[in-house]
Amino acid sequence: MLTIRPERPDQPEVAALLEQLDAYLASLYPPEANHILDVQALLAPDVYFQVARRAGRLVGIGAFRRMPGETATAGEPYGEIKRMFVPPAERGQRIAEKLLNSLEDRLRTESYRWALLETGVDQHEAIRLYERCGYVRRGAFAGYPDNGLSAFYAKAL
């Protein structure tokens, strides 16, 4: 049975999974194109971090950062989806979709009306996931550079 719940990102096994994600991103993009929240940033009060476990074994992570309104969102506050990752051996079981749905449910509980995210154009599996889950392309936000390496998405909650 899959369980999804908030946990601390500074646990050794979670930190190891974050390192695996960072190495994957580093293999695709130059350092300046990776917009990564490190473990310390994930511990901040404006971040909600959760894990997926099956029989106690870590099988995925995901988070959102609570963001204030800005010009690019017409002043509307939003949750920015961050650090979504399911190890390759665990993919194909809809774990990422369940993590994403759980994050969206939490955002709704906190009265956010929008979930936004930035992902890399070469992360085809991630793009398929987000589009399958109802995210639509949009322009850059949160000061991200529109450098051709990022794809920006939003979903009305």
Secondary structure as UniProt FT lines:
FT   STRAND          2..6
FT   TURN            9..10
FT   HELIX           12..28
FT   HELIX           31..33
FT   HELIX           39..42
FT   TURN            45..46
FT   STRAND          47..54
FT   TURN            55..56
FT   STRAND          57..67
FT   HELIX           71..73
FT   TURN            74..75
FT   STRAND          78..85
FT   HELIX           88..90
FT   TURN            91..92
FT   HELIX           95..109
FT   TURN            110..111
FT   STRAND          114..120
FT   TURN            121..122
FT   HELIX           124..132
FT   TURN            133..134
FT   STRAND          136..138
FT   TURN            142..143
FT   STRAND          150..156
//
